[in-house]
Amino acid sequence: MAGARKVVLGLPPALAGYREWTQLIKVPYEVPLELWIRCVAPTPNDWETARARYGPHTERFIRVYGNGPAARSLAENKRPFPIGTIIAKEKLSGLPHGSPDGVAFMVKREASRFPDSDGWEFLYFPSDGEPRATQKACASCHQAARSRDYIFGIYPK
């Protein structure tokens, strides 16, 4: 794609190899901009509203990966996820197979470390330098999926 820029994500070593994990969504999943920013699967009404608002430039794509504990828990339909579970969501604009504009991570820690999200730490790269703000914004939205251990996605086995 002419003129495309590659975003420098600045991932820490523990997260840099996420593309080697299990791909929870086997092909890039198309979502409208409003939902690309959030973590919610779009409804037909969401698509219609986004296209009315943004026109033909509505589409964005995500790819979702899970480390070993995440993949096992999802395959066995076990909740809550064990400590050490990591889920990565790449956010892509433009081509569905391009480089990500950013990557969001959910990392399951001891519940006492992140009590507002039962231990889930939320990270986003490239970072804006405000990890507390990222944690607060993501955790408050993910409260809606508390009954599913804060995970919105429903991933095929």
N, C-alpha and C positions, 0 to 999 in steps of 0.2 A: 504494500500500500504506500504510494508516494506520499512523502511528508509525514509519515507516522513517526511518532517519537517513542522511544523506549523509556519507560518509567523506571527509575532506580528505586527499588523497594527498601533496601537497607535491612533485610531480614537478619535476625540473630542466627547463629549457627544451629541452634536446636530446632529452628523452624525452616531453615533454608531448603531442606530436602523434601518438602511436603509433596512435590509432584511425583515422588517415588512411592507415596502411600496409595492406598486403595482409592480409586476414583469412584465416589459415591453416586455421582451423576455421570453416566457413561459418555454423554455428548454434551457440549455446552448448551445450557438451558437459557432460552430467551425470556427476558423480563423487561417490563417498561421501566423507564428511568426512575420514577417514583418508588418502585419496589426494588430496583437495583440498589438504591441507597439504603433501603431497609432490608429485612431478611424474610419477607413474606411471599409465599407463592401467589402469583396473580390470578384473579378471577376473570371471567370474560368481561364483567363490568369494569374492572381495573384497566383492562386493555383498551376498552372503548373510551373511557375517560382520559387515559394517557394520550391516545391518538388524537382526540379532540383538542387537547391542550398543547401537545408537542408536535403534531403532524407526523410526517414519515420518519422523523429521526427519533422515534420513541424507543426502538429496540436497543437493548443492552444484553449482554450474556454473562452467565456465571458458570463456573465449574466448581464442584465441591469434592474435597478429598478428606479422608479420615485415616488417622494412624491405626496401628494394629488393634489397640483396645477399642477404638471407635468402630472399626469394621466388625470386630467380633461381637460387640454389644448390639449393633444394628442387625447382624445376621441372626443372632439368638433372641432378638427383641427383648433385651434386658435393660431395665431402667432401675435405679439411676445408673448413669455411666460411671465407670470406675475412675478413681484419681489417675491421672496420666493420659486420659482421653484427650485427643486434639482433633478438631475439625477445622479445615481451612476452606474458605470460600474466595475464589478468584473473581474479581470483577473486571470484565472486559467490555470495551466499547468498540464499535466498528466491527471488525471481522471476528467471528466466534472462535477462531483458532489462533488469534494473535497473542501478543504479550499482555499480561494483566496491567490494568491501571492501578490496581491495589489488591491487597489480600487481607481479608478479615480472618482472625483466628479466635476460636473458643478453646480454652485450655482448662481442663477440670483439675482443680487444686483442692486442698483441704477446705471444707466449708467455712472454717473460721477465718480464712484469709480473705474471702469475698462473700460475706454473709448475706448480702442483698441478692445474690444469684446462686446460692447453695454451693459456692466454691468455683463457679465458672469465672475465669478471667477472660476479658474481651480485649483483643489487641487489633490494631489496624496499621498496615504498612502500605505506602510510606507514612510514617508517623508524623502527626502535626506537633509533636512535642508535649501534648497534653494527655498523658495516659489516664489520668483520673476522669477527665471529661469523656474520653472514649468509653471507659468502663461504665460510667454513670449512664450515658446515653444508650449504650447497647443493653445493659442490664435492665434498664427501665422498660425498654421495648420487649425484651425477651421474657419479661414477667408474664406476658400473655400466653406463653408456652410452658409455664411452670409445671403443669401436670404431665408434660412430656420431657421433664428434666431440661427445660429451657431451649429445646431444639424444635424449630419450626418445620424443618424439612422432613419429609417422609420418603425414605430411600428404599428402592427395591433391593431385595436380597440377592 
